[in-house]
Amino acid sequence: MTTTLSQGLLRRALTATVVAAVSVTTFAVTASPASASDLGVNYNGLTRAVNDSELDRVGTGLARGFLDIRALQRGGVGSLDSDPDVAGFTRISGTGRRAVLNLKFDFRGDSFPADADSTRFKDLRAFTTEVLDRVYASTDVLVVGNEPFIESDPADRNQSLVDFYTHMANHVIAYNKTRRDIPVYVGAFNNLQKSGWRTPATEKLIAYAKNTPRIAGIDLHMHVGAIPEMDQAITWARGRLGGSKGIISTEFSLKNHFKAQLGKPVNAGFASRHAAVNPSWKVWQYLDFSLRNPRPRAEWVDFLKSSDWFFNVRFFLGNADELFDRKNLRFATYAMRQSQSSIGPNTDPWILNGIYCNQTCTRPGGTSQLNYAWVDSFRNRT
């Protein structure tokens, strides 16, 4: 993909590009053509885990995370200077990498503030400013929102959502004007490959991004069953946004594909090679077992390599990034690590996505180990 960020920001990526070029890959893969350093990593809400040596092992010049503004607000302004995720996010730029921040406003179980002059709305704006005061100098791209159409109650995914996010975006724009100018996006929009998510509110928020000069574009989150679904989501969004604004994707994965495999039996050959594995287990049971009893990396890799549903998509990152090239996305970020407490037969299996198997593999010397396949697919595209 071709980035459109400033030359100053691109200079930060050079170090990581060199790292990627000299890194020795662990697995044999079919290499994709090299492209610009525009495929980064995503820490989600765990920026406290930002680690320079882990970033170096992957080889990337770009990292993303989100800060949960309302959760931080409950802790008060006084807690911001000691918050581990705030500190972790600022470490990204300290490592010489570009830093992308999504401002998350989670209103599930609550309504959006309707009156811009209400104490509730004023307090939220003021607290958002306090957060920006602490992270803005370390931020290269800012996204107003994380997943508005998920982090809200279904009854509120209407004009009230649009009004809130456009108001907060305008607040960030006003803040931006008084400081160094960085790209501001809105989003992220989920599941746009599905007609049920292409709502009037979705169209209105995209129209706001299209028609507001200081908004750089929109963010898409694409957790899908197959790459053509991402193509469908991007095509639909581009048709509403137009060609002059940018599209980024700060989250994408094959999560839905993996979820569809949870009821399958574990591979019999794999089970026969490892005494701890019950041959009657389904995939979800082995995943849950691994969460509760982290496995030697060799066993975990054997599980994934023996599972055709994983092995056959091991080049996913390269293939996805080739789509992003064709669709002119400005950049995308992929999960560095994942965190969840358990897996059931109908659980979203996020742990299969991470570049690091930080929960399912043992940590020799306290160091997280690289997952199977993803790091090579990643390095061949950065």
Residue pairs with C-beta under 8 A, 6 or more apart in sequence:
1 35
1 36
1 38
1 39
1 321
1 324
1 325
1 328
1 329
1 330
1 331
1 332
2 35
2 36
2 38
2 325
2 328
2 330
3 10
3 36
3 37
3 38
3 330
3 331
4 246
4 330
5 98
5 140
5 141
5 183
5 330
5 331
9 98
9 140
12 61
12 93
12 96
12 97
12 98
13 37
13 61
13 62
13 97
13 98
14 61
15 61
15 96
16 37
16 55
16 56
16 59
16 60
16 61
16 62
16 96
16 97
16 382
17 37
17 59
17 61
17 382
19 56
19 59
20 37
20 59
20 60
20 379
20 382
21 59
23 57
23 59
23 379
25 375
25 376
25 379
26 370
26 375
26 376
27 372
27 373
27 376
29 314
29 315
29 318
29 373
29 376
29 377
29 380
30 315
31 380
32 315
32 318
32 319
32 321
32 322
32 380
32 381
34 380
34 381
35 321
35 325
35 381
35 382
37 60
37 61
37 62
37 382
38 62
38 330
38 331
38 332
38 382
39 60
39 62
39 317
39 321
39 324
39 331
39 332
39 333
39 334
39 378
39 381
39 382
40 60
40 61
40 62
40 63
40 64
40 97
40 98
40 100
40 331
40 332
40 333
40 334
41 55
41 58
41 60
41 62
41 63
41 64
41 333
41 334
41 335
41 336
41 355
42 63
42 64
42 65
42 250
42 251
42 333
42 334
42 335
42 336
43 49
43 50
43 63
43 64
43 65
43 88
43 336
43 337
44 65
44 66
44 251
44 335
44 338
45 65
45 66
45 67
45 68
45 85
45 104
46 65
46 85
46 88
46 337
46 339
47 65
47 67
47 85
47 86
47 88
47 89
47 91
47 92
48 84
48 85
48 87
48 88
49 88
49 336
49 337
49 358
50 63
50 65
50 88
50 89
50 91
50 92
50 95
52 91
52 95
54 336
54 356
54 368
55 63
55 95
55 97
57 370
57 375
58 336
58 355
58 375
58 378
58 379
59 378
59 379
59 382
60 97
60 378
60 382
61 96
61 97
61 98
61 382
62 97
62 98
62 100
62 331
62 333
63 92
63 97
63 98
63 99
63 100
63 333
63 336
64 99
64 100
64 101
64 102
64 250
64 333
65 85
65 88
65 89
65 92
65 100
65 101
65 102
66 101
66 102
66 103
66 104
66 146
67 85
67 86
67 89
67 101
67 102
67 103
67 104
67 131
67 135
68 104
68 106
68 146
69 103
69 104
69 105
69 124
69 127
69 128
69 131
70 104
70 105
70 106
70 107
70 124
71 106
72 79
72 80
72 83
72 86
72 127
72 131
73 123
73 124
73 127
75 83
77 127
77 130
80 86
80 130
80 131
80 134
81 134
86 131
86 134
86 135
89 99
89 101
89 135
89 138
90 134
90 135
90 138
92 98
92 99
92 138
93 99
93 137
93 138
93 139
93 140
94 138
98 140
98 141
99 138
99 139
99 140
99 141
100 139
100 140
100 141
100 142
100 143
100 248
100 250
100 331
100 333
101 135
101 139
101 141
101 142
101 143
102 143
102 145
102 146
102 188
102 219
102 250
103 128
103 131
103 142
103 143
103 144
103 145
103 146
103 168
103 172
104 145
104 146
104 147
104 151
105 124
105 145
105 146
105 148
105 151
105 164
105 165
105 168
106 146
106 151
107 151
107 152
107 153
107 156
107 164
108 151
108 152
108 153
109 153
110 153
111 153
111 156
111 160
112 152
112 156
112 160
112 161
112 163
112 164
113 120
113 121
113 124
113 164
114 160
114 163
115 121
116 167
121 167
125 168
125 171
128 168
128 171
128 172
129 171
129 175
132 172
132 175
136 142
136 175
136 179
136 182
139 182
140 182
140 183
141 182
141 183
141 185
141 216
141 248
142 172
142 176
142 182
142 183
142 184
142 185
143 184
143 185
143 186
143 187
143 188
143 219
143 248
143 250
144 165
144 168
144 169
144 172
144 184
144 185
144 186
144 187
145 165
145 168
145 186
145 187
145 188
145 219
146 188
147 188
147 190
147 221
148 157
148 161
148 165
148 187
148 188
148 189
148 205
149 157
149 161
149 189
149 190
149 197
149 199
149 201
149 202
150 190
152 161
157 199
157 201
158 200
158 201
159 201
159 204
161 201
161 205
162 201
162 204
162 205
162 208
165 186
165 205
165 208
166 186
166 205
166 208
169 184
169 186
169 208
169 212
169 215
172 184
173 184
173 212
173 214
173 215
176 182
176 184
176 214
177 214
183 216
183 217
183 246
184 214
184 215
184 216
185 209
185 215
185 216
185 217
185 218
185 219
185 246
185 248
186 205
186 208
186 209
186 215
186 218
186 219
187 218
187 219
187 220
187 221
188 218
188 219
188 220
188 221
188 249
188 250
188 251
189 197
189 202
189 205
189 206
189 218
189 219
189 220
189 221
189 237
190 197
190 220
190 221
190 222
190 223
191 197
191 233
192 198
192 202
192 220
192 232
192 233
192 234
192 236
192 237
193 222
193 224
193 229
193 230
193 232
193 233
193 236
198 236
203 240
206 218
206 237
206 240
206 241
207 240
208 215
209 215
209 217
209 218
209 241
209 245
210 240
210 241
210 242
210 245
215 245
216 245
216 246
217 241
217 245
217 246
217 247
217 248
217 330
218 237
218 241
218 245
218 246
218 247
218 248
219 247
219 248
219 249
219 250
220 233
220 234
220 237
220 247
220 248
220 249
220 252
221 249
221 250
221 251
221 252
222 229
222 230
222 233
222 234
222 249
222 251
222 252
222 253
223 251
223 252
223 253
223 254
223 255
223 256
224 230
224 233
224 252
224 253
224 254
224 255
224 256
224 257
225 254
225 256
225 257
225 260
226 254
226 257
227 316
227 319
227 320
227 323
230 252
230 320
230 323
231 323
231 327
234 247
234 323
234 327
234 329
235 327
237 247
238 247
238 327
241 247
246 329
246 330
247 327
247 328
247 329
247 330
248 329
248 330
248 331
248 332
249 324
249 329
249 331
249 332
249 333
250 332
250 333
251 333
251 335
252 320
252 332
252 334
253 334
253 335
253 350
253 353
254 313
254 316
254 353
255 348
255 349
255 350
255 352
255 353
257 309
257 313
258 309
258 310
258 349
258 352
258 353
259 346
259 347
259 348
259 349
261 283
261 307
261 309
261 310
262 282
262 283
262 284
262 287
262 343
262 345
262 346
262 347
262 349
263 282
263 283
263 284
263 345
264 282
264 283
264 309
265 280
265 281
265 282
265 283
266 277
266 279
266 281
266 282
266 283
266 285
266 286
266 303
266 307
267 303
267 306
267 307
268 279
269 306
270 277
270 302
270 303
270 306
270 307
271 277
271 278
271 279
271 281
272 279
273 302
274 299
274 302
276 289
276 293
276 295
276 299
277 286
277 289
277 299
278 285
281 289
282 345
283 307
284 343
284 344
284 345
284 347
284 349
286 303
287 343
287 349
287 351
287 352
287 360
288 342
288 343
288 344
290 300
290 303
290 351
290 359
290 360
290 361
291 340
291 341
291 342
291 343
291 351
291 359
291 360
292 342
294 359
294 360
294 361
294 362
294 363
295 303
295 360
295 361
295 362
296 361
296 362
297 357
297 361
297 362
297 369
300 357
300 360
300 361
300 371
300 372
301 372
304 310
304 311
304 371
304 372
304 373
305 311
305 372
310 352
310 372
310 373
314 372
314 373
314 374
314 377
315 373
315 377
316 374
316 377
317 334
317 374
317 377
317 378
317 381
318 377
318 380
318 381
320 332
321 332
321 381
324 332
334 353
334 355
334 374
334 378
335 350
335 353
335 354
335 355
336 354
336 355
336 356
337 354
337 355
337 356
337 358
337 359
337 368
338 350
338 351
338 353
338 354
338 358
338 359
339 350
339 358
339 359
340 347
340 350
340 351
340 359
343 349
343 351
351 357
351 359
351 360
353 374
354 371
354 374
355 370
355 371
355 374
355 375
355 378
356 368
356 369
356 370
356 371
357 368
357 369
357 370
357 371
357 372
358 368
358 369
361 368
361 369
361 371
362 369
363 369
